[in-house]
Amino acid sequence: MEGIRKQAEGAIREFLELFPMTQGSLFVLGGSTSEVLGERVGTRPSLEAAEAILEGLLPPLLERGIWVAFQGCEHLNRALVVERGAALAYGLEEVTVYPHPKAGGSLATVAFLRFQDPVVVASLKAQAHGGMDIGGVLIGMHLRPVAVPLRLSVRRIGEAVLLAAKTRPPLIGGARAVYTREEMLKKVEEYRQRLP
């Protein structure tokens, strides 16, 4: 389990280095502890593996004031465990259900037991700024448009494939639009040079 904890910590630290989420941002984690242990999704839930993942993943996120949502499995329609403060901050609909290893999954269960004031919400309403998927459980519906893959050097947690994504605001405009501050400043300078 120590190896799993270290992989989770390494992955989240690299994620935050590549995508420094700000205080109050929303991060979503979906994962299968069965996959982490080398089994098929839902066949071998492990509270111990979930504890190891949370021990590695949560501290770097919480130190930065980032809200964390833990996606439950399809038996709970992918409902998520969040702190009540996150539900209020993001206008999320609370539902009545308690996750357990065979309905909700081990990660959601351990998160519920660890959080100070946990609630389960029906959806994040596609508001998560970034997230990780451990074992191919599909978190895309929770991410804001536009999701951009993050390629981490940590490719697996245990035996499970690890995928990560950040989001960015949609690009708008047409042929004249620019998308970086540097491009904008260059255009302003070009304009000034043309003035009499």
C-alpha positions as CSV (number, residue, x, y, z in Angstrom):
1,M,0.0,0.0,0.0
2,E,2.9,2.4,0.6
3,G,3.8,2.1,-3.1
4,I,0.2,3.1,-4.1
5,R,0.4,6.0,-1.7
6,K,3.7,7.2,-3.2
7,Q,2.3,6.8,-6.8
8,A,-0.8,8.8,-5.9
9,E,1.3,11.6,-4.2
10,G,3.8,11.7,-7.1
11,A,0.9,12.0,-9.6
12,I,-0.9,14.8,-7.8
13,R,2.2,16.8,-7.2
14,E,3.2,16.5,-10.9
15,F,-0.4,17.4,-11.8
16,L,-0.3,20.5,-9.7
17,E,3.1,21.5,-11.1
18,L,1.7,21.3,-14.6
19,F,-1.6,22.8,-13.8
20,P,-1.4,25.0,-10.6
21,M,-5.1,25.0,-9.5
22,T,-6.1,28.0,-7.5
23,Q,-7.8,28.1,-4.1
24,G,-11.5,27.2,-4.4
25,S,-11.0,25.2,-7.6
26,L,-12.8,21.9,-8.0
27,F,-10.8,18.7,-8.6
28,V,-12.6,15.4,-9.4
29,L,-11.2,11.9,-8.8
30,G,-12.7,8.8,-10.2
31,G,-11.1,5.4,-9.5
32,S,-11.4,1.7,-9.2
33,T,-9.4,0.1,-6.4
34,S,-10.1,-3.3,-8.1
35,E,-8.2,-2.0,-11.1
36,V,-5.4,-0.7,-8.8
37,L,-5.1,-4.2,-7.5
38,G,-5.0,-5.7,-11.0
39,E,-8.6,-6.9,-11.2
40,R,-11.6,-5.9,-13.3
41,V,-13.7,-2.9,-12.1
42,G,-16.0,-3.8,-9.3
43,T,-14.7,-7.2,-8.5
44,R,-12.3,-6.6,-5.7
45,P,-13.0,-3.3,-3.8
46,S,-10.3,-2.4,-1.3
47,L,-10.7,0.1,1.5
48,E,-7.0,-0.3,2.2
49,A,-6.1,0.8,-1.4
50,A,-8.5,3.7,-1.2
51,E,-6.9,4.8,2.1
52,A,-3.5,4.7,0.4
53,I,-4.6,6.8,-2.5
54,L,-6.3,9.4,-0.3
55,E,-3.3,9.6,1.9
56,G,-1.1,10.4,-1.1
57,L,-3.6,12.6,-3.0
58,L,-5.5,14.7,-0.5
59,P,-2.8,16.6,1.4
60,P,-1.4,18.5,-1.6
61,L,-4.9,19.4,-2.8
62,L,-6.2,20.5,0.6
63,E,-3.0,22.5,1.4
64,R,-3.9,24.7,-1.6
65,G,-7.6,25.0,-0.6
66,I,-8.8,23.0,-3.6
67,W,-12.2,21.2,-3.2
68,V,-12.1,17.5,-4.0
69,A,-15.0,15.4,-5.4
70,F,-14.8,11.6,-5.4
71,Q,-16.9,10.0,-8.1
72,G,-19.0,7.0,-7.1
73,C,-19.6,4.1,-9.3
74,E,-22.4,3.5,-11.8
75,H,-24.5,1.9,-9.0
76,L,-24.9,5.4,-7.6
77,N,-25.2,7.0,-11.1
78,R,-21.7,8.5,-10.7
79,A,-22.9,10.6,-7.8
80,L,-20.0,12.3,-5.9
81,V,-18.8,12.8,-2.4
82,V,-17.8,16.4,-1.6
83,E,-17.5,18.6,1.4
84,R,-20.7,20.5,2.1
85,G,-18.8,23.7,1.5
86,A,-18.0,22.6,-2.1
87,A,-21.6,21.8,-2.7
88,L,-22.7,25.2,-1.5
89,A,-19.9,27.0,-3.4
90,Y,-20.8,25.3,-6.7
91,G,-24.6,25.1,-6.3
92,L,-24.6,21.3,-6.3
93,E,-27.7,19.2,-5.6
94,E,-27.4,17.0,-2.5
95,V,-28.9,13.5,-2.7
96,T,-29.6,11.0,0.0
97,V,-27.3,8.0,-0.3
98,Y,-24.3,6.6,1.6
99,P,-21.6,5.0,-0.4
100,H,-20.1,1.6,0.5
101,P,-17.5,-0.6,-1.3
102,K,-20.1,-2.4,-3.4
103,A,-22.2,0.6,-4.3
104,G,-20.3,3.8,-4.7
105,G,-16.9,2.3,-4.4
106,S,-14.1,2.2,-1.9
107,L,-12.7,5.7,-2.8
108,A,-16.1,7.4,-2.3
109,T,-16.6,5.4,0.9
110,V,-13.2,6.4,2.4
111,A,-13.7,10.0,1.3
112,F,-17.1,10.1,3.0
113,L,-15.6,8.8,6.2
114,R,-12.6,11.2,6.1
115,F,-14.3,14.4,5.1
116,Q,-15.3,16.8,7.9
117,D,-18.9,17.5,6.6
118,P,-19.5,15.1,3.7
119,V,-22.5,15.2,1.4
120,V,-23.2,13.2,-1.8
121,V,-24.2,15.3,-4.8
122,A,-25.9,14.1,-8.0
123,S,-23.5,15.8,-10.3
124,L,-20.8,18.5,-10.5
125,K,-22.7,20.1,-13.4
126,A,-19.6,20.0,-15.5
127,Q,-17.7,22.4,-13.2
128,A,-14.5,20.6,-12.2
129,H,-11.4,22.4,-13.3
130,G,-9.3,19.2,-13.5
131,G,-9.2,15.7,-12.4
132,M,-7.8,12.2,-12.5
133,D,-9.2,8.9,-13.6
134,I,-7.6,5.8,-12.1
135,G,-8.6,2.7,-13.9
136,G,-10.8,4.0,-16.7
137,V,-14.0,4.9,-14.8
138,L,-14.7,7.9,-16.9
139,I,-14.8,11.4,-15.3
140,G,-15.3,13.5,-18.4
141,M,-18.9,14.4,-17.6
142,H,-17.7,16.3,-14.5
143,L,-15.1,18.4,-16.2
144,R,-15.6,21.9,-17.6
145,P,-15.3,22.4,-21.3
146,V,-12.6,22.4,-22.7
147,A,-10.8,19.4,-21.2
148,V,-7.2,19.0,-22.1
149,P,-5.2,15.8,-21.4
150,L,-2.3,16.1,-19.0
151,R,0.5,13.6,-19.7
152,L,2.0,12.6,-16.4
153,S,5.2,10.6,-15.9
154,V,3.2,8.5,-13.4
155,R,1.2,6.3,-15.8
156,R,-0.3,3.9,-13.3
157,I,-1.4,3.7,-9.8
158,G,-0.9,0.1,-8.8
159,E,-2.0,-1.8,-11.9
160,A,-4.6,0.8,-13.0
161,V,-4.0,3.1,-15.9
162,L,-3.9,6.8,-14.8
163,L,-5.4,9.5,-16.9
164,A,-5.4,13.2,-16.0
165,A,-7.0,16.3,-17.5
166,K,-7.1,20.0,-16.9
167,T,-9.6,22.4,-18.4
168,R,-9.3,25.8,-20.0
169,P,-11.9,28.4,-21.0
170,P,-13.1,28.0,-24.6
171,L,-11.4,30.0,-27.2
172,I,-13.7,32.5,-28.9
173,G,-13.4,34.9,-31.8
174,G,-12.3,34.7,-35.4
175,A,-9.4,35.4,-37.6
176,R,-8.4,38.5,-35.6
177,A,-8.6,36.9,-32.1
178,V,-5.4,36.3,-30.1
179,Y,-5.2,33.8,-27.2
180,T,-2.2,34.8,-25.1
181,R,-1.3,38.0,-23.2
182,E,2.0,38.1,-25.2
183,E,0.1,38.1,-28.5
184,M,-2.2,40.9,-27.3
185,L,0.7,43.1,-26.2
186,K,2.4,42.5,-29.6
187,K,-0.8,43.6,-31.4
188,V,-1.1,46.7,-29.2
189,E,2.5,47.7,-29.9
190,E,2.0,47.1,-33.6
191,Y,-1.1,49.3,-33.5
192,R,0.8,52.1,-31.6
193,Q,3.6,52.0,-34.2
194,R,1.1,52.7,-37.0
195,L,-0.2,55.8,-35.3
196,P,1.0,59.2,-36.6
